Amino acid sequence: MTHTLLAADAIGSPVANMAIFGVFVLVTLVVVIRASKTNTNAAEFFTGGRAFSGPQNGVAIAGDYLSAASFLGITGAIAVYGYDGFLYSIGFLVAWLVALLLVAELLRNTGKFTMADVLSFRLKQKPVRLAAATSTLTVSLFYLLAQMAGAGGLVALLMNIESRLGQSVVIAVVGVLMIVYVLVGGMKGTTWVQIIKAVLLIAGAALMSVMVLARFGFNFTEILGSAQSAISGSSNEAVASRDVLAPGAQYGESLLKQVNFISLSFALVLGTAGLPHVLMRFYTVPTAKEARRSVVWAIALIGAFYLFTLALGYGAAAIVGPDKILAAAGKENSAAPLLAFELGGVLLLGIISAVAFATILAVVAGLTITASASFAHDVYASVLKSHKVTEDEQVRVSRITAVVLGLLGICLGILANGQNIAFLVALAFAVAASANLPTILYSLYWRRFNTRGALWSMYGGLSSTIVLIVFSPAVSGSPTSMIPGVDFAWFPLSNPGIVSIPLAFLLGIVGTLSAPDDEDPVKAAEMEVRSLTGIGAEPPTHH
């Protein structure tokens, strides 16, 4: 009974919460419908006609990247684990330097719509495109899983829905809304939703951080002390014994946990440069210079946001307390909404929850447009139809794929409901870093790299990551697993990055060196010039 009371006590008015959220959905739908009026061809639908400036695209990238994992998952992890929770923030931010320095501009100069355009530029088109599309769809599904789980937990908290069936219905509603955004708005509509959401999310986090600091006389040390006192006073013995100001609360107790942390770091730092929905954002700007500007803007905004998570996480521990957080419907993921309620009552809770929900909608819309564009452009148009296909047909296939993906995301989201979202996203990062990053880097920087190397690296990285995740404690064998009742885990680490990422790099080398050097030197030279200078890249489209 206390469980229900605690949750009910914490959420304020479900009617007010949903009214504020409803207003947000209506506003963004109007924006999407207005943006969709210019979707006249494939370039408009997939890349927004390359019509966005660097700063606009930078804000949209921040909107794409600051997912429910960043806001709900990391805040919750810091509130319950302290310092170790903040390590997610550090990993996600440092990852941008890899994307900026090694990948962003070269990828933008070489490609057209999707990551596969770049990877197949100088290799055999059909097999490489198929492999790239397969990995894009897999990464997108893993990421979708995390966002859907976040939506279930968040609305469960807002509406005080305790039953899994009720939460499953919520996840289904989010899925349907997301499909509508993509079908109607295409990349342009999705980008505007992401820009609105990024501004709201960063402003909301900044406002809450200032309110937390104000409550403790703008003395951050005071917040840390109060957070430690609240943790130490927890009725849960495992929580009460933690020192949240020192490393090790989540990853330091044993050698296995320390290795698990190194594996997680690998995935977080290298994953961003292989995330298809982030890479695709570089095609929405007209020039390489704007691509660079957009990443600088994104880093500034994302860095500021991750600093706010420190104040929000420790603030939630100090003001709300770990017991109340863990007893609420969304568990760790409910720390940010509960803190909003404590700071500003029903109104702030409603606004922050609507922003968090918008975060989920915008990210899943971005993921879905990327995955559906990849299937339509790379599998349908290039592999199945050998480029004998009209632009209208590509867009139609993309829309059908979006519906199928949305339905699949709903089913998987229901399965993953209740997991920490930051942890689920880290699994998506492991898949991206293993399946995509080695091939992207080899294609851009290694002249000898060939089709066999690409296929071995992509399929090897993808399959090894998925096999290790399926047989890891993340899926079975522990109380916090996705399938808690059974145990078929033989791989000890929750995140497979430390094994699968080096393996994928190695497979790329072995595959390349074991095949004859049949590289077309003219194509290789063209790709090198194009990636470094942008000469020959598609000019911006004007209407």
BELUR-V742398 format. One record per residue. SS is DSSP state (hx for helix, st for strand, lp for the rest). BURIAL is # if it has 9 or more other C-alpha atoms within 8 Angstrom, else .. Layout:
ss:burial
SS:BURIAL
SS:BURIAL
//
This chain:
ss:burial
lp:.
hx:.
hx:.
hx:#
hx:.
hx:#
hx:#
hx:#
hx:.
hx:#
lp:#
lp:#
lp:.
hx:#
hx:.
hx:#
hx:#
hx:#
hx:.
hx:#
hx:#
hx:.
hx:.
hx:#
hx:#
hx:.
hx:.
hx:#
hx:#
hx:.
hx:#
hx:#
hx:#
hx:.
hx:#
hx:#
lp:.
lp:.
lp:#
lp:.
lp:#
hx:#
hx:#
hx:#
hx:#
hx:#
hx:#
hx:#
hx:#
hx:#
lp:#
st:#
lp:#
hx:#
hx:#
hx:#
hx:#
hx:#
hx:#
hx:#
hx:#
hx:#
hx:#
hx:#
hx:.
lp:#
lp:#
hx:#
hx:#
hx:#
hx:#
hx:#
hx:#
hx:#
hx:#
hx:#
hx:#
hx:#
hx:#
hx:#
hx:#
lp:#
hx:#
hx:#
hx:#
hx:#
hx:.
hx:#
hx:#
hx:#
hx:#
hx:#
hx:#
hx:#
hx:#
hx:#
hx:.
hx:#
hx:#
hx:#
hx:.
hx:.
hx:#
hx:#
hx:#
hx:#
hx:#
hx:#
hx:#
hx:#
lp:#
lp:#
lp:#
lp:#
hx:#
hx:#
hx:#
hx:#
hx:#
lp:#
lp:#
lp:#
lp:#
lp:.
hx:#
hx:#
hx:.
hx:#
hx:#
hx:#
hx:#
hx:#
hx:#
hx:.
hx:#
hx:#
hx:#
hx:#
hx:#
hx:#
hx:#
hx:#
hx:#
hx:#
hx:#
hx:#
hx:#
hx:#
hx:#
hx:#
hx:#
hx:#
hx:#
hx:#
hx:#
hx:#
hx:#
hx:#
hx:#
lp:#
lp:#
lp:#
lp:.
hx:.
hx:.
hx:#
hx:#
hx:#
hx:.
hx:#
hx:#
hx:#
hx:.
hx:#
hx:#
hx:#
hx:#
hx:#
hx:#
hx:.
hx:#
hx:#
hx:#
hx:#
hx:#
hx:#
hx:#
hx:#
hx:#
hx:#
hx:#
hx:#
hx:#
hx:#
hx:#
hx:.
hx:#
hx:#
hx:#
hx:#
hx:#
hx:#
hx:.
hx:#
hx:#
hx:#
hx:.
hx:#
hx:#
hx:.
hx:#
hx:#
hx:#
hx:.
hx:.
lp:#
lp:.
lp:.
lp:.
hx:#
hx:.
hx:.
hx:#
hx:#
hx:.
hx:#
hx:#
hx:#
hx:#
hx:#
hx:#
hx:#
lp:.
lp:#
lp:.
lp:.
hx:.
hx:.
hx:#
hx:#
lp:.
lp:#
lp:#
lp:#
lp:.
lp:.
lp:#
lp:#
lp:#
lp:#
lp:#
lp:#
lp:#
lp:.
hx:.
hx:.
hx:#
hx:#
hx:#
hx:#
hx:#
hx:#
hx:#
hx:#
hx:#
hx:#
hx:#
hx:#
hx:#
hx:#
hx:#
hx:#
hx:#
hx:#
lp:#
hx:#
hx:#
hx:#
hx:#
hx:#
hx:#
hx:#
hx:#
hx:#
st:#
lp:#
lp:.
hx:#
hx:.
hx:#
hx:#
hx:#
hx:#
hx:#
hx:#
hx:#
hx:#
hx:#
hx:#
hx:.
hx:#
hx:#
hx:#
hx:.
hx:#
hx:#
hx:.
hx:#
hx:#
hx:#
hx:#
hx:#
hx:#
hx:#
hx:#
hx:#
hx:#
hx:#
hx:#
lp:#
lp:#
hx:#
hx:#
hx:#
hx:#
hx:#
hx:#
lp:#
lp:#
lp:#
hx:#
hx:#
hx:#
hx:#
hx:#
hx:#
hx:#
hx:#
hx:#
hx:#
hx:#
hx:#
hx:#
hx:#
hx:#
hx:#
hx:#
hx:#
hx:#
hx:#
hx:#
hx:#
hx:#
hx:#
hx:#
hx:#
hx:#
hx:#
hx:#
hx:#
hx:#
hx:#
hx:#
hx:#
hx:#
hx:#
hx:#
hx:#
hx:#
hx:#
hx:#
hx:#
hx:#
hx:#
hx:#
hx:#
hx:#
hx:#
hx:#
hx:#
hx:#
hx:#
hx:#
hx:.
lp:#
lp:.
lp:.
lp:.
lp:#
lp:.
hx:.
hx:.
hx:.
hx:#
hx:#
hx:.
hx:#
hx:#
hx:#
hx:.
hx:#
hx:#
hx:#
hx:.
hx:#
hx:#
hx:#
hx:#
hx:#
hx:#
hx:.
hx:#
hx:#
hx:#
hx:.
hx:#
lp:#
lp:#
lp:#
lp:#
hx:#
hx:#
hx:#
hx:#
hx:#
hx:#
hx:#
hx:#
hx:#
hx:#
hx:#
hx:#
hx:#
hx:#
hx:#
hx:#
hx:#
hx:#
hx:#
hx:#
hx:#
hx:#
hx:#
hx:#
hx:.
lp:.
lp:.
lp:.
lp:#
lp:#
hx:#
hx:#
hx:#
hx:#
hx:#
hx:#
hx:#
hx:#
hx:#
hx:#
hx:#
hx:#
hx:.
hx:#
hx:#
hx:#
hx:.
hx:#
hx:#
hx:#
lp:#
st:#
lp:#
lp:#
lp:#
st:#
lp:#
lp:#
lp:.
lp:.
lp:#
lp:#
st:.
lp:#
lp:.
lp:.
lp:.
lp:.
lp:#
lp:.
st:.
lp:.
lp:#
lp:#
lp:#
lp:#
hx:#
hx:#
hx:.
hx:#
hx:#
hx:#
hx:#
hx:#
hx:#
hx:#
hx:#
hx:#
hx:#
hx:#
hx:#
hx:#
hx:#
hx:.
lp:.
lp:.
lp:.
lp:.
lp:#
lp:.
hx:.
hx:.
hx:#
hx:#
hx:.
hx:.
hx:#
hx:#
hx:#
hx:#
hx:#
hx:.
hx:.
lp:#
lp:.
lp:.
lp:#
lp:.
lp:.
lp:#
lp:.
lp:.
lp:.
//
